[in-house]
């Protein structure tokens, strides 16, 4: 599959990341199909897309014609049979067996040439591809939140990923207006591996009573960071961040430096997932 062959892009998972990815694909002129099993999640994704496009118009970055064209390219579905596409990007929960199951199902309704890309933050692409037919077309395409704004995309090749597949996805990312960086397959890849300790050490400070959430965040901002670790976890999703840390902890053979925090686990157990639920380390108005 080459860039010029890509006409239709499917996105699996209409959460924060999936919605953002679908939006930029539609804006780039691709026929885009956003899939989710939850109709309410799909409805929210549609509403968020309209709000994002309207904000783009308000800021002078988009026109009404751009908005109309993007919305015309975007379709929503709860039927996997509709996902007959040239490229499919998976953006679901960070669980290996879930991702493998999705790709296995999609392989059955697509040609062997369809590229299967995962937006995973931490799971090695080699592991995802191991249970998928034609693993040479499985690749990592890791966007950052919010996907319609953040410029970086990590393109990760697993052990079986073909050079053509990786190069096509790199070119696709660039056509979507992103800066694409090629990375080798390793838990957390580049950004999440380096940034993991930003969250983990912040949580350790909180656990040890060194300082409270607000103080840690303010000090990190004063040091030059745009956001502190707790504000950023709330934005990303406390549950998502916790899943990534847990995945990396396991992938690195339970190395203590990646150990998940009990405080963060308690937040997840309580449903305090950050901005998307109205409460995380901070409380937000809905």
C-alpha positions in Angstrom: 0.0 0.0 0.0 1.4 3.4 -1.0 0.2 6.8 0.0 -1.5 7.5 -3.3 -3.6 4.3 -2.8 -5.1 5.5 0.5 -8.6 6.8 0.0 -10.5 5.6 3.0 -9.3 5.6 6.7 -11.1 3.8 9.5 -10.7 4.7 13.1 -11.6 2.1 15.9 -12.5 3.8 19.1 -14.3 7.1 19.4 -12.8 8.3 22.6 -10.7 11.4 22.9 -7.8 10.1 20.8 -10.0 8.3 18.2 -12.1 11.4 17.7 -9.1 13.7 17.2 -7.5 11.3 14.8 -10.7 11.0 12.8 -11.1 14.7 12.7 -7.7 15.4 11.2 -8.1 12.6 8.6 -11.4 14.0 7.5 -9.9 17.5 7.3 -7.1 16.2 5.2 -9.6 15.0 2.6 -9.9 11.3 3.4 -13.2 9.5 3.6 -13.1 8.7 7.3 -15.2 6.1 9.2 -15.2 6.4 13.0 -16.3 3.2 14.8 -17.3 2.5 18.4 -19.5 0.0 20.0 -21.0 2.7 22.3 -23.5 4.9 20.5 -23.2 7.6 23.2 -19.5 7.8 22.7 -20.0 8.2 19.0 -22.5 10.9 19.6 -20.1 12.8 21.9 -17.3 12.4 19.4 -19.5 14.0 16.7 -20.4 16.9 19.0 -16.7 17.4 19.9 -15.7 17.4 16.3 -18.1 20.2 15.5 -16.9 22.2 18.5 -13.3 21.8 17.5 -14.0 22.9 13.9 -15.9 25.9 15.2 -13.0 26.9 17.4 -10.7 26.6 14.4 -13.0 29.0 12.5 -13.1 31.4 15.5 -9.3 31.4 15.5 -9.1 32.1 11.8 -7.4 28.7 11.0 -10.4 27.2 9.2 -13.3 28.5 7.0 -16.9 27.4 7.0 -16.1 25.6 3.7 -13.3 23.7 5.5 -15.7 22.7 8.2 -18.4 21.6 5.7 -15.9 19.5 3.7 -14.5 17.8 6.9 -17.9 16.9 8.2 -18.9 15.5 4.7 -15.9 13.2 4.8 -16.7 11.9 8.3 -19.0 9.0 8.9 -19.9 7.3 12.3 -20.8 3.6 12.7 -21.2 0.9 15.3 -21.0 -1.8 12.6 -17.5 -3.3 12.1 -18.5 -4.5 8.6 -18.4 -0.9 7.6 -14.7 -0.8 8.3 -13.5 -1.9 4.8 -10.7 0.6 4.4 -7.2 1.2 3.1 -5.8 2.1 6.5 -7.3 1.4 9.9 -6.1 3.1 13.0 -6.9 1.4 16.3 -7.3 3.8 19.3 -8.8 1.6 22.1 -7.9 0.6 25.6 -4.2 -0.4 26.3 -4.7 -4.1 26.5 -2.8 -6.4 24.2 -5.6 -9.0 23.8 -8.1 -6.4 22.9 -6.0 -4.9 20.2 -5.1 -8.3 18.8 -8.8 -9.3 18.7 -9.8 -6.1 16.9 -7.1 -6.6 14.2 -7.9 -10.2 13.8 -11.6 -9.3 13.2 -10.6 -6.5 10.8 -8.3 -8.7 8.9 -11.2 -11.0 8.0 -13.2 -8.2 6.3 -10.2 -6.4 4.6 -7.6 -7.3 2.0 -4.1 -8.3 3.0 -3.0 -4.9 1.7 -5.0 -3.0 4.3 -2.6 -1.3 6.7 -3.4 -1.9 10.4 -2.0 0.8 12.6 -2.1 1.0 16.3 -2.2 4.2 18.3 -0.8 2.3 21.3 1.2 4.4 23.8 3.2 1.5 25.3 2.5 -2.0 23.9 5.2 -3.3 21.5 4.0 -3.5 18.0 5.7 -6.9 17.6 3.4 -8.3 20.3 0.3 -6.8 18.6 1.2 -8.1 15.2 2.1 -11.6 16.4 -1.5 -12.9 16.3 -2.5 -11.0 13.2 -2.5 -12.3 9.6 0.1 -10.6 7.3 1.9 -9.0 10.2 4.1 -7.0 7.8 1.2 -4.5 7.4 0.9 -3.9 11.2 2.6 -0.7 12.4 2.5 1.8 15.2 1.1 5.3 14.6 1.2 7.0 18.0 -0.5 10.4 18.1 -0.5 12.7 21.1 -3.4 14.3 22.9 -5.1 16.4 21.7 -4.5 14.7 18.3 -6.0 17.5 16.2 -3.4 20.0 17.7 -0.3 18.1 18.8 2.2 17.8 15.9 4.2 14.8 16.8 3.5 11.2 15.6 5.7 8.3 16.4 5.8 5.7 13.6 6.9 2.3 15.1 8.0 -0.7 13.2 7.6 -4.1 14.8 9.9 -7.1 14.0 7.6 -8.0 11.0 6.6 -4.5 9.8 7.7 -4.0 6.2 9.7 -0.9 5.2 6.9 0.0 2.7 4.3 0.0 5.4 6.3 2.2 7.8 7.2 4.6 5.0 3.6 4.9 3.9 2.4 5.7 7.4 5.2 8.2 7.8 4.0 9.9 4.6 0.4 9.7 5.7 1.2 11.4 9.1 3.0 14.2 7.2 0.0 14.6 4.9 -2.1 15.0 8.0 0.1 17.9 9.0 2.2 16.1 11.6 5.9 15.7 12.3 6.6 12.0 11.9 9.5 10.3 13.8 10.5 6.8 13.1 11.1 4.7 16.2 12.2 1.2 16.9 9.9 -1.2 18.8 10.3 -0.9 22.6 7.8 -0.5 25.4 6.7 3.1 25.6 8.7 3.9 22.4 10.5 7.3 22.8 8.2 9.9 24.4 6.3 7.8 26.8 9.4 6.1 28.0 11.2 9.3 28.8 8.0 11.1 30.1 6.9 8.2 32.3 9.0 9.4 35.2 7.5 12.9 35.0 4.2 11.2 36.2 5.7 8.5 38.4 8.0 10.8 40.4 5.2 13.3 40.8 3.0 10.6 42.2 5.8 9.4 44.5 6.2 13.0 45.9 2.4 13.0 46.6 2.5 9.5 48.2 5.4 10.6 50.5 3.7 13.8 51.5 6.5 16.0 50.2 3.9 18.4 48.6 0.4 18.5 47.5 -0.9 18.3 43.9 -1.2 22.0 43.4 2.2 22.8 44.7 3.9 20.1 42.5 2.1 21.3 39.4 2.9 25.0 40.1 6.6 24.3 40.7 6.9 22.3 37.5 5.2 25.1 35.5 7.6 27.6 37.1 10.5 25.4 36.0 9.4 25.7 32.3 6.9 22.9 31.8 3.6 23.9 30.2 1.6 21.7 32.6 2.4 19.9 35.8 2.1 16.1 36.0 -1.3 16.0 37.6 -2.9 18.5 35.2 -1.4 16.6 32.4 -2.7 13.2 33.7 -6.2 14.8 34.0 -6.0 16.0 30.4 -4.8 12.7 29.0 -7.1 10.6 31.2 -6.0 9.2 34.6 -7.2 5.8 33.5 -5.2 5.9 30.2 -2.1 7.1 32.0 -2.4 4.4 34.6 -2.9 1.7 31.9 0.3 2.9 30.1 2.3 2.9 33.3 1.1 -0.6 34.2 1.8 -1.9 30.7 5.4 -0.5 30.8 5.9 -1.9 34.3 5.0 -5.3 33.1 7.0 -5.0 29.8 10.1 -4.0 31.6 9.9 -7.1 33.8 8.5 -5.2 36.8 11.4 -2.7 37.0 10.6 -0.6 40.1 11.2 2.7 38.4 8.0 2.1 36.4 5.9 0.9 39.3 2.3 2.3 39.2 1.0 4.4 42.0 -1.7 3.2 44.4 -3.0 6.8 44.5 -3.5 6.7 40.8 -5.1 3.3 40.9 -7.6 4.5 43.6 -8.5 7.4 41.3 -9.2 4.9 38.5 -11.2 2.6 40.7 -13.3 5.5 41.8 -14.0 6.6 38.2 -12.1 9.8 38.7 -10.5 9.8 35.2 -9.8 13.5 34.8 -11.4 16.2 32.6 -13.5 13.7 30.7 -15.4 12.6 33.9 -15.3 16.0 35.6 -13.0 14.8 38.4 -9.5 13.6 38.6 -6.7 15.1 40.6 -8.7 18.3 40.2 -12.5 18.9 39.9 -13.9 20.4 36.7 -17.2 21.9 35.9 -19.2 20.0 33.2 
